[in-house]
Amino acid sequence: MKRLTGWLTRPFNNLRLREKLFLMFLLGAIIPLLFFVSYSYQTVKSELSDQMYTNSVSSVAQINSNLENKLDTYTKLSATLYLNSTLRAYLTNDYSIDPSLYVDAYQYINSTFSNMLTTNPDIKSISVYINNDSLPTDDIYIRRMDDEFRKSVIYSSLLNTYGNVRFLSTPPIIDQPSMFTLARMLNVGKLDTVYGILTINILESDIFRLMEKESADKTVLIVNERGIIMSTKDKSMLNLPLQQFITTDFPDSAEGRFDSTFHGEKMLVVYNTTKFGWKSVTLVPYSSFLSKANNTAKRILIFALISFSVMALLIYVTARLFTKRVEYLVGIIRRIEREEFEHIDIRPLGRDEIGQLGNVLRKMSQRLSNLISDVYKKEIDKKEAEMNVLQAQINPHFLYNTLASISSLAIRNSDPRMNKMVTDLAKFYRISLNKGKNKISIHEEIQLTRYYVAIQQIRFAELIRVHYQIDESVLPCPIVKLTLQPFVENAMNHAIWDDKLGINIMIKAYREGPDIILKVIDDGMGMRMQESRSQELPARGDALSGYGIRNVDNRIKLLYGDSYGVSIYSRLGIGTTVTIRIPGR
């Protein structure tokens, strides 16, 4: 896509700035003119279309009203037979006992159906399909409901209709007028018991009369709920799907409009739906009402071309006035884009808008240069300061507690254990200082913790029992210095609740997926924590160890991200578990 765009714009890019401005201004004049012509044409077209749509809607609504009245008439005729109890008695009577009785039945049936056909000349035929084997059929008014009929569209369309009317298209018959069929299931008295199916074949010409006047300059159709054409002027289209002739699917709405193509010509299609599910459809060719819009558009286009010629001359003169200073400013902007701020020295360009733009551009370039430099330096200084401050907060804490222990022993009596305590203290600080580095290996962190425990065991003796479960594969991995010690210190200072039993502390280190998990578990007194805040750390504490816990979490998050850090779970009287998650890389 970029190559295609570059190939298309290459001739334009090679033009002089003056020529580019001329073309741009020219396009700026052409586009409004074209828009004006297009808008005028579309407005006239829209108004004519709306007017034609309004007329078509009124016409379709009238056809629909007439069609519903006509279909209601047929429905009422079928209801006369549907509710005829005498006809039902004759159709359901058992003639196997006295076969002569069917003569009376046929006299009544012939008389009833003949009178209906005589009073309604648009009805081609009436038939009742029965399943009463004892009544002979004449294949005119009375027909047998055999297997062939049960496979027909008429029978399948009446399933679960419970006596309601269905209008169906009738397949064309050679040398016979076009018709459609009204079908109704005869089941009065027992909705689940069918004693016959009534069919009335109606001439299509009777329906076409409803819209004959409207089909002079447009195409008017009646289609059923399945989109089959039931009535139209062109009889070759009957019983065929409307979608076979138009290129657009019907919307789901009951009424409306859309554009389509019919016999290769663009059409405005207006439709409405009757309560029986049939649609009245009007297809109006756009060419029949848009000729006025086309003539208006031609006149507007002539005036637009004259105006365009005058504009072109004025635009060419104006473009020459902007060429030099605009090219100069473009060069300055390109330097700013490349962040070449030290090479920017914009000369005065006057007091008009272009001159003001040059002055603003000069000040903006200087400010951008200063801001970029300041933000970059401040971000680096901020990170370094945070790390130094956090690291500095860790080292003194343990020193205070250790010196207090040594002082306590020295006051009581002279003890050779003091030598070991001081030696372990020296080893502890040799690892913790680590030449100023803030990360050590997990192996060194474990050793540092061991030295700290050794120092504290001189003070607390058997009250402190520390156990280790370390996965050796994690020992070479880096960790933030002094991660475990604050939690061990916290357990010793706050978790011992019985001076005789002391406390057990378990230190674990293992892998969990891509991360490394370290845990400090004690069986001390624990603490009461709200369930909703069981994973939160104390915001601050009076003891140095409490402050160190929050500090460890901050340092881990600062180095590795918010998905890592410290979480605490504790139960009063049971103990506390501290979980530390760091990346395993």
C-alpha positions as CSV (number, residue, x, y, z in Angstrom):
1,M,0.0,0.0,0.0
2,K,2.8,2.4,0.8
3,R,4.5,1.7,-2.5
4,L,1.3,2.4,-4.3
5,T,0.8,5.6,-2.4
6,G,4.4,6.6,-3.1
7,W,4.1,5.9,-6.8
8,L,1.0,8.0,-7.0
9,T,2.3,10.9,-5.0
10,R,5.9,11.0,-6.5
11,P,4.9,13.4,-9.4
12,F,3.3,15.7,-6.9
13,N,6.3,15.5,-4.5
14,N,8.7,16.6,-7.3
15,L,6.8,19.8,-8.0
16,R,7.9,23.2,-6.7
17,L,6.2,24.5,-3.6
18,R,4.5,27.2,-5.6
19,E,3.0,24.6,-7.9
20,K,2.0,22.5,-5.0
21,L,0.2,25.4,-3.3
22,F,-1.5,26.2,-6.6
23,L,-2.7,22.7,-7.0
24,M,-3.8,22.5,-3.3
25,F,-5.7,25.8,-3.5
26,L,-7.1,24.7,-6.8
27,L,-8.4,21.5,-5.3
28,G,-9.7,23.5,-2.4
29,A,-11.8,25.4,-4.9
30,I,-12.8,22.4,-7.0
31,I,-14.0,20.3,-4.1
32,P,-16.5,22.9,-2.8
33,L,-17.8,23.4,-6.3
34,L,-18.1,19.7,-6.9
35,F,-19.8,19.4,-3.5
36,F,-22.2,22.2,-4.3
37,V,-23.1,20.6,-7.7
38,S,-23.4,17.2,-6.1
39,Y,-25.4,18.5,-3.1
40,S,-27.8,20.4,-5.4
41,Y,-28.3,17.3,-7.6
42,Q,-28.7,15.1,-4.6
43,T,-31.1,17.5,-3.0
44,V,-33.3,17.7,-6.0
45,K,-33.1,14.0,-6.5
46,S,-33.9,13.4,-2.8
47,E,-36.9,15.7,-2.9
48,L,-38.2,14.1,-6.1
49,S,-37.5,10.6,-4.6
50,D,-39.3,11.6,-1.4
51,Q,-42.2,12.9,-3.3
52,M,-42.4,9.8,-5.4
53,Y,-42.0,7.7,-2.3
54,T,-44.9,9.6,-0.6
55,N,-47.1,9.0,-3.6
56,S,-46.0,5.3,-3.8
57,V,-46.6,4.8,-0.1
58,S,-50.1,6.2,-0.5
59,S,-50.7,4.0,-3.5
60,V,-49.3,0.9,-1.8
61,A,-51.4,1.6,1.3
62,Q,-54.6,1.9,-0.8
63,I,-53.7,-1.4,-2.6
64,N,-53.1,-3.0,0.7
65,S,-56.4,-1.8,2.1
66,N,-58.2,-3.1,-0.9
67,L,-56.3,-6.4,-0.8
68,E,-57.1,-6.9,2.8
69,N,-60.8,-6.3,2.2
70,K,-60.8,-8.7,-0.7
71,L,-59.0,-11.4,1.3
72,D,-61.3,-10.8,4.2
73,T,-64.2,-11.4,1.8
74,Y,-62.7,-14.8,0.8
75,T,-62.0,-15.6,4.4
76,K,-65.7,-14.9,5.3
77,L,-66.9,-17.1,2.5
78,S,-64.7,-19.9,3.8
79,A,-66.0,-19.2,7.3
80,T,-69.5,-19.8,6.0
81,L,-68.5,-23.3,5.0
82,Y,-66.3,-23.8,8.0
83,L,-69.2,-23.1,10.4
84,N,-71.9,-24.9,8.4
85,S,-73.0,-27.6,10.8
86,T,-75.2,-29.3,8.1
87,L,-72.2,-29.5,5.8
88,R,-70.1,-30.9,8.6
89,A,-72.8,-33.5,9.4
90,Y,-72.9,-34.7,5.8
91,L,-69.1,-34.8,5.5
92,T,-68.6,-36.8,8.7
93,N,-71.7,-39.1,8.5
94,D,-71.0,-42.9,8.2
95,Y,-72.7,-44.0,4.9
96,S,-71.6,-47.6,5.2
97,I,-74.8,-48.3,7.2
98,D,-77.2,-46.7,4.6
99,P,-75.4,-45.8,1.4
100,S,-78.5,-44.1,-0.1
101,L,-78.0,-41.2,2.4
102,Y,-75.1,-39.8,0.4
103,V,-77.6,-38.7,-2.3
104,D,-79.0,-36.2,0.1
105,A,-75.5,-35.2,1.1
106,Y,-74.6,-34.5,-2.5
107,Q,-77.8,-32.6,-3.2
108,Y,-77.0,-30.3,-0.3
109,I,-73.2,-30.0,-1.2
110,N,-73.9,-29.3,-4.9
111,S,-76.5,-26.7,-4.1
112,T,-74.4,-24.9,-1.5
113,F,-71.2,-24.9,-3.6
114,S,-73.0,-24.0,-6.9
115,N,-74.7,-21.0,-5.2
116,M,-71.4,-19.8,-3.9
117,L,-69.7,-20.1,-7.3
118,T,-72.6,-18.3,-8.9
119,T,-72.6,-15.4,-6.5
120,N,-68.8,-15.1,-6.6
121,P,-67.7,-15.3,-10.3
122,D,-64.0,-14.6,-9.4
123,I,-63.9,-18.0,-7.6
124,K,-62.8,-20.7,-10.0
125,S,-63.6,-23.7,-8.0
126,I,-64.3,-25.0,-4.5
127,S,-63.3,-28.4,-3.2
128,V,-63.2,-30.3,0.1
129,Y,-60.7,-33.0,0.7
130,I,-62.2,-35.6,3.2
131,N,-60.9,-38.6,5.0
132,N,-64.4,-40.2,5.3
133,D,-64.0,-43.4,3.2
134,S,-67.7,-44.1,3.4
135,L,-68.7,-41.0,1.4
136,P,-68.1,-41.4,-2.4
137,T,-66.1,-38.5,-4.1
138,D,-67.0,-36.7,-7.3
139,D,-63.5,-35.2,-7.8
140,I,-65.2,-31.8,-8.2
141,Y,-66.6,-30.7,-4.9
142,I,-65.6,-33.7,-2.9
143,R,-62.1,-35.2,-3.2
144,R,-60.2,-37.9,-1.3
145,M,-57.5,-36.9,1.2
146,D,-55.1,-39.5,-0.1
147,D,-51.3,-39.9,0.4
148,E,-50.5,-37.7,-2.6
149,F,-52.5,-34.8,-1.2
150,R,-50.9,-35.2,2.2
151,K,-47.5,-34.6,0.5
152,S,-48.7,-31.5,-1.1
153,V,-47.8,-27.9,-0.1
154,I,-51.5,-27.2,0.8
155,Y,-51.6,-30.0,3.4
156,S,-48.1,-29.1,4.9
157,S,-49.0,-25.4,5.2
158,L,-52.1,-26.2,7.3
159,L,-50.3,-28.2,10.0
160,N,-50.9,-26.7,13.4
161,T,-53.1,-23.9,12.0
162,Y,-56.3,-25.0,13.9
163,G,-58.7,-23.8,11.4
164,N,-57.0,-20.6,10.4
165,V,-56.9,-19.5,6.7
166,R,-53.8,-19.9,4.5
167,F,-53.4,-18.3,1.0
168,L,-51.2,-20.2,-1.3
169,S,-49.9,-19.8,-4.9
170,T,-51.4,-22.2,-7.4
171,P,-49.0,-23.8,-9.9
172,P,-49.8,-22.6,-13.5
173,I,-52.0,-24.9,-15.7
174,I,-51.7,-24.7,-19.4
175,D,-54.7,-22.9,-21.1
176,Q,-56.0,-22.0,-17.7
177,P,-56.2,-18.5,-16.1
178,S,-53.8,-17.8,-13.2
179,M,-55.2,-18.5,-9.8
180,F,-54.2,-18.7,-6.1
181,T,-55.7,-21.0,-3.4
182,L,-57.4,-20.3,-0.1
183,A,-57.0,-23.4,2.2
184,R,-58.6,-24.1,5.5
185,M,-58.6,-27.0,7.9
186,L,-62.2,-28.2,8.8
187,N,-62.1,-29.1,12.5
188,V,-65.0,-27.2,14.2
189,G,-65.9,-28.7,17.6
190,K,-62.6,-30.6,17.9
191,L,-59.5,-28.6,17.2
192,D,-57.4,-31.7,17.2
193,T,-59.7,-33.7,14.9
194,V,-59.7,-32.8,11.2
195,Y,-62.6,-34.1,9.1
196,G,-61.7,-32.3,5.9
197,I,-59.7,-29.5,4.2
198,L,-61.4,-26.8,2.3
199,T,-59.8,-25.3,-0.8
200,I,-61.0,-22.3,-2.8
201,N,-59.3,-21.5,-6.1
202,I,-59.5,-17.7,-6.8
203,L,-58.8,-16.0,-10.1
204,E,-55.6,-13.9,-10.1
205,S,-57.4,-11.4,-12.3
206,D,-59.7,-10.4,-9.5
207,I,-56.6,-9.4,-7.4
208,F,-55.0,-7.6,-10.3
209,R,-58.0,-5.3,-10.7
210,L,-57.1,-3.8,-7.3
211,M,-53.9,-2.3,-8.7
212,E,-54.5,-2.2,-12.5
213,K,-54.7,1.6,-12.5
214,E,-51.4,2.0,-10.6
215,S,-49.5,-0.2,-13.0
216,A,-49.5,2.2,-16.0
217,D,-46.1,3.8,-15.4
218,K,-44.7,1.5,-12.8
219,T,-44.5,-2.2,-11.9
220,V,-46.9,-3.3,-9.1
221,L,-46.8,-6.7,-7.6
222,I,-48.5,-8.8,-4.9
223,V,-46.2,-11.3,-3.2
224,N,-47.0,-13.8,-0.4
225,E,-45.1,-14.3,2.8
226,R,-42.6,-16.5,1.0
227,G,-41.8,-13.9,-1.6
228,I,-43.7,-15.7,-4.4
229,I,-45.4,-13.3,-6.9
230,M,-49.2,-13.8,-6.6
231,S,-50.4,-11.1,-9.0
232,T,-48.8,-8.6,-11.5
233,K,-49.4,-7.3,-15.0
234,D,-46.7,-9.5,-16.5
235,K,-48.3,-13.0,-16.1
236,S,-45.0,-14.7,-16.9
237,M,-43.7,-13.7,-13.4
238,L,-46.5,-15.4,-11.5
239,N,-45.6,-18.1,-9.1
240,L,-41.9,-17.1,-9.3
241,P,-39.8,-15.6,-6.4
242,L,-39.5,-11.9,-6.6
243,Q,-35.8,-12.2,-5.7
244,Q,-35.3,-13.8,-9.1
245,F,-36.0,-10.4,-10.7
246,I,-34.5,-7.8,-8.3
247,T,-30.9,-7.6,-7.0
248,T,-31.6,-6.6,-3.3
249,D,-33.0,-8.7,-0.5
250,F,-36.2,-7.5,1.2
251,P,-35.6,-5.9,4.7
252,D,-37.2,-7.5,7.7
253,S,-39.5,-4.6,8.4
254,A,-43.2,-4.7,7.5
255,E,-43.0,-1.6,5.3
256,G,-40.4,0.7,3.8
257,R,-38.3,1.5,0.8
258,F,-35.0,0.5,-0.8
259,D,-33.1,0.8,-4.1
260,S,-32.7,-2.2,-6.4
261,T,-32.3,-3.2,-10.1
262,F,-35.2,-4.7,-12.1
263,H,-34.7,-5.8,-15.7
264,G,-31.4,-3.9,-15.7
265,E,-32.9,-0.6,-14.6
266,K,-32.5,1.1,-11.2
267,M,-35.7,1.1,-9.3
268,L,-37.2,2.7,-6.2
269,V,-38.9,-0.2,-4.4
270,V,-41.8,0.7,-1.9
271,Y,-43.6,-2.1,0.0
272,N,-46.2,-2.6,2.7
273,T,-47.4,-5.8,4.4
274,T,-51.0,-6.9,5.0
275,K,-52.3,-8.6,8.1
276,F,-52.3,-11.9,6.0
277,G,-48.5,-11.6,5.5
278,W,-48.8,-10.6,1.8
279,K,-46.8,-7.6,0.5
280,S,-47.9,-5.0,-2.0
281,V,-44.7,-3.9,-3.9
282,T,-44.3,-1.0,-6.2
283,L,-41.2,-0.7,-8.4
284,V,-40.7,2.9,-9.8
285,P,-37.9,3.5,-12.3
286,Y,-35.6,6.4,-11.3
287,S,-35.4,7.5,-14.9
288,S,-39.1,8.3,-14.8
289,F,-38.8,11.1,-12.2
290,L,-35.1,12.2,-12.2
291,S,-35.0,13.8,-15.7
292,K,-35.7,17.2,-14.0
293,A,-32.9,16.7,-11.6
294,N,-30.5,15.9,-14.4
295,N,-31.4,19.1,-16.3
296,T,-30.9,21.2,-13.1
297,A,-27.5,19.7,-12.5
298,K,-26.3,20.5,-16.0
299,R,-27.2,24.2,-15.5
300,I,-25.5,24.3,-12.1
301,L,-22.4,22.7,-13.6
302,I,-22.0,25.4,-16.3
303,F,-22.1,28.2,-13.7
304,A,-19.6,26.2,-11.6
305,L,-17.1,26.0,-14.4
306,I,-17.2,29.7,-15.0
307,S,-16.6,30.4,-11.3
308,F,-13.8,27.8,-11.3
309,S,-11.9,29.6,-14.1
310,V,-11.9,32.9,-12.2
311,M,-10.8,31.2,-9.0
312,A,-7.9,29.5,-10.7
313,L,-6.4,32.8,-11.8
314,L,-6.8,34.3,-8.3
315,I,-5.3,31.2,-6.7
316,Y,-2.2,31.2,-8.9
317,V,-1.4,34.8,-7.9
318,T,-2.0,34.1,-4.2
319,A,0.2,31.0,-4.2
320,R,3.3,33.0,-5.4
321,L,3.1,35.2,-2.3
322,F,3.6,32.3,0.2
323,T,6.3,30.3,-1.5
324,K,9.6,31.6,-0.1
325,R,8.8,32.0,3.6
326,V,6.7,28.8,3.8
327,E,9.6,26.8,2.3
328,Y,11.9,28.3,4.9
329,L,9.5,27.3,7.8
330,V,9.2,23.8,6.4
331,G,13.0,23.4,6.6
332,I,12.9,24.5,10.3
333,I,10.1,22.1,11.1
334,R,12.0,19.2,9.6
335,R,15.0,20.1,11.8
336,I,12.7,20.1,14.9
337,E,11.3,16.7,13.8
338,R,14.9,15.3,13.7
339,E,15.5,17.0,17.2
340,E,18.4,19.1,15.8
341,F,17.6,21.9,18.2
342,E,21.2,23.2,18.3
343,H,21.1,24.1,14.6
344,I,17.9,26.1,14.7
345,D,18.2,29.9,14.4
346,I,15.0,31.3,12.8
347,R,15.5,34.7,11.3
348,P,12.7,37.3,11.6
349,L,10.1,36.7,8.9
350,G,7.9,39.8,9.4
351,R,4.9,40.7,11.5
352,D,2.2,38.9,9.6
353,E,0.9,35.4,10.5
354,I,3.9,33.7,8.9
355,G,6.3,35.9,10.8
356,Q,4.4,35.2,14.1
357,L,4.6,31.5,13.2
358,G,8.3,31.8,12.9
359,N,8.7,33.5,16.3
360,V,6.5,30.9,18.0
361,L,8.4,28.1,16.3
362,R,11.7,29.4,17.5
363,K,10.4,29.6,21.1
364,M,8.8,26.2,20.9
365,S,12.0,24.5,19.6
366,Q,14.0,25.9,22.5
367,R,11.3,24.8,25.0
368,L,11.1,21.3,23.6
369,S,14.9,21.0,23.7
370,N,14.9,22.0,27.4
371,L,12.0,19.8,28.3
372,I,13.4,16.7,26.7
373,S,16.7,17.2,28.4
374,D,15.2,17.9,31.8
375,V,12.7,15.1,31.8
376,Y,15.4,12.6,30.7
377,K,17.8,13.6,33.5
378,K,15.1,13.9,36.1
379,E,13.8,10.4,35.4
380,I,17.3,8.9,35.7
381,D,18.0,10.9,38.9
382,K,14.6,9.8,40.4
383,K,15.3,6.1,39.8
384,E,18.8,6.4,41.3
385,A,17.6,8.4,44.3
386,E,14.8,5.9,45.0
387,M,17.2,3.0,45.0
388,N,19.7,4.7,47.1
389,V,17.2,5.9,49.7
390,L,15.5,2.5,49.9
391,Q,18.9,0.7,50.2
392,A,20.1,3.2,52.8
393,Q,17.0,2.5,55.0
394,I,17.8,-1.2,55.2
395,N,21.4,-1.2,56.5
396,P,21.1,0.7,59.8
397,H,18.2,-1.3,61.1
398,F,19.9,-4.5,61.9
399,L,23.0,-2.7,63.2
400,Y,20.9,-1.1,65.9
401,N,19.5,-4.4,67.1
402,T,22.8,-6.2,67.0
403,L,24.7,-3.6,68.9
404,A,21.9,-3.7,71.5
405,S,22.5,-7.4,71.9
406,I,26.2,-7.1,72.2
407,S,25.8,-4.4,74.8
408,S,23.5,-6.5,76.8
409,L,25.9,-9.4,76.9
410,A,28.8,-7.2,77.7
411,I,27.0,-5.6,80.7
412,R,26.1,-9.0,82.2
413,N,29.4,-10.8,82.0
414,S,32.4,-11.4,79.9
415,D,31.5,-14.3,77.5
416,P,33.6,-15.9,74.8
417,R,30.5,-16.2,72.7
418,M,30.8,-12.5,72.1
419,N,33.8,-13.3,69.8
420,K,31.6,-15.5,67.6
421,M,28.8,-13.0,67.6
422,V,31.1,-10.2,66.4
423,T,32.6,-12.5,63.8
424,D,29.2,-13.4,62.4
425,L,28.3,-9.8,62.4
426,A,31.4,-9.0,60.3
427,K,30.5,-11.7,57.8
428,F,26.9,-10.5,57.7
429,Y,28.0,-6.9,56.8
430,R,30.6,-8.2,54.3
431,I,27.8,-9.8,52.3
432,S,25.2,-7.1,52.9
433,L,27.4,-4.2,51.8
434,N,28.4,-6.2,48.7
435,K,30.6,-3.3,47.4
436,G,27.5,-1.0,47.1
437,K,25.6,-3.4,44.8
438,N,21.9,-3.8,45.6
439,K,21.5,-7.4,44.3
440,I,23.2,-10.6,45.4
441,S,22.6,-14.3,44.6
442,I,20.0,-16.3,46.5
443,H,22.9,-18.4,47.8
444,E,24.5,-15.3,49.4
445,E,21.1,-14.1,50.7
446,I,20.7,-17.5,52.5
447,Q,24.2,-17.2,53.9
448,L,23.5,-13.7,55.1
449,T,20.3,-15.0,56.8
450,R,22.3,-17.8,58.4
451,Y,24.8,-15.3,59.9
452,Y,22.0,-13.2,61.2
453,V,20.3,-16.3,62.8
454,A,23.6,-17.3,64.4
455,I,24.0,-13.9,66.0
456,Q,20.4,-14.0,67.3
457,Q,20.8,-17.5,68.6
458,I,23.6,-16.4,70.9
459,R,21.1,-14.1,72.4
460,F,18.0,-16.3,72.4
461,A,19.7,-19.7,72.6
462,E,17.2,-22.6,72.0
463,L,14.2,-20.3,71.8
464,I,14.9,-19.9,68.1
465,R,14.9,-22.9,65.8
466,V,15.4,-22.2,62.1
467,H,15.0,-24.8,59.3
468,Y,15.7,-24.5,55.6
469,Q,14.1,-26.2,52.5
470,I,16.1,-24.8,49.6
471,D,15.8,-25.9,45.9
472,E,19.5,-25.8,44.8
473,S,18.5,-24.8,41.3
474,V,17.5,-21.3,42.5
475,L,20.7,-20.6,44.4
476,P,22.5,-18.8,41.5
477,C,19.6,-16.5,40.7
478,P,19.8,-12.8,41.7
479,I,17.7,-11.3,44.4
480,V,17.4,-7.9,46.1
481,K,19.8,-7.7,49.0
482,L,18.4,-8.1,52.5
483,T,15.1,-9.6,51.4
484,L,14.8,-12.5,53.9
485,Q,16.4,-10.9,57.0
486,P,13.7,-8.3,57.8
487,F,11.1,-11.1,57.9
488,V,13.2,-13.4,60.1
489,E,13.9,-10.4,62.4
490,N,10.2,-9.6,62.5
491,A,9.4,-13.2,63.5
492,M,12.0,-13.1,66.3
493,N,10.9,-9.8,67.7
494,H,7.1,-10.1,67.5
495,A,6.1,-13.7,67.1
496,I,7.5,-15.3,70.3
497,W,4.6,-15.6,72.7
498,D,6.1,-18.2,75.1
499,D,9.6,-17.6,76.5
500,K,10.0,-21.3,77.2
501,L,8.7,-22.8,74.0
502,G,10.3,-20.3,71.7
503,I,9.6,-20.3,67.9
504,N,10.2,-22.5,64.9
505,I,11.0,-20.6,61.6
506,M,11.0,-22.4,58.2
507,I,12.7,-20.7,55.2
508,K,11.8,-22.1,51.8
509,A,13.0,-21.3,48.3
510,Y,11.6,-23.0,45.1
511,R,10.4,-22.4,41.6
512,E,6.8,-21.8,40.6
513,G,6.5,-21.6,36.8
514,P,8.7,-18.8,35.6
515,D,9.0,-17.2,39.0
516,I,10.9,-18.0,42.3
517,I,9.0,-18.2,45.6
518,L,10.6,-17.6,48.9
519,K,8.7,-18.1,52.1
520,V,9.3,-17.4,55.8
521,I,7.0,-19.4,58.0
522,D,6.8,-19.2,61.7
523,D,4.5,-20.9,64.4
524,G,4.5,-17.9,66.6
525,M,1.5,-15.9,68.0
526,G,0.4,-14.6,64.6
527,M,-2.0,-11.7,64.3
528,R,-5.6,-11.0,63.5
529,M,-6.1,-9.8,59.9
530,Q,-9.3,-8.8,58.1
531,E,-10.2,-11.3,55.4
532,S,-10.4,-8.5,52.7
533,R,-6.9,-7.2,53.7
534,S,-5.1,-10.5,54.4
535,Q,-2.6,-9.9,51.6
536,E,-1.8,-6.3,52.5
537,L,1.4,-5.1,54.2
538,P,1.3,-2.6,57.1
539,A,1.6,0.9,55.8
540,R,4.1,1.8,58.6
541,G,5.3,0.4,61.9
542,D,6.9,1.5,65.2
543,A,9.6,-1.2,65.1
544,L,12.4,-1.1,62.6
545,S,11.5,-4.5,61.3
546,G,8.0,-3.3,60.4
547,Y,9.5,-0.5,58.4
548,G,11.9,-3.0,56.7
549,I,9.0,-5.3,55.6
550,R,7.4,-2.4,53.6
551,N,10.8,-1.4,52.3
552,V,11.5,-4.9,50.9
553,D,8.2,-4.9,49.0
554,N,8.9,-1.4,47.6
555,R,12.4,-2.4,46.4
556,I,11.2,-5.6,44.7
557,K,8.4,-3.7,42.9
558,L,10.7,-0.9,41.9
559,L,13.2,-3.4,40.3
560,Y,10.8,-6.1,38.9
561,G,7.4,-4.5,38.6
562,D,4.0,-4.5,40.5
563,S,3.3,-8.2,39.7
564,Y,6.2,-9.1,42.1
565,G,6.6,-8.4,45.8
566,V,5.6,-9.5,49.3
567,S,2.3,-10.9,50.6
568,I,1.5,-11.9,54.2
569,Y,-1.0,-14.4,55.6
570,S,-1.4,-14.8,59.4
571,R,-3.8,-16.5,61.9
572,L,-3.9,-15.4,65.5
573,G,-2.5,-18.1,67.7
574,I,-1.3,-20.2,64.7
575,G,1.5,-18.3,63.0
576,T,2.4,-16.2,60.0
577,T,3.5,-17.0,56.4
578,V,5.4,-14.4,54.4
579,T,5.5,-15.1,50.6
580,I,8.1,-13.3,48.4
581,R,7.7,-13.6,44.6
582,I,10.6,-12.6,42.3
583,P,11.3,-13.4,38.6
584,G,13.2,-16.6,38.0
585,R,15.5,-15.2,35.3
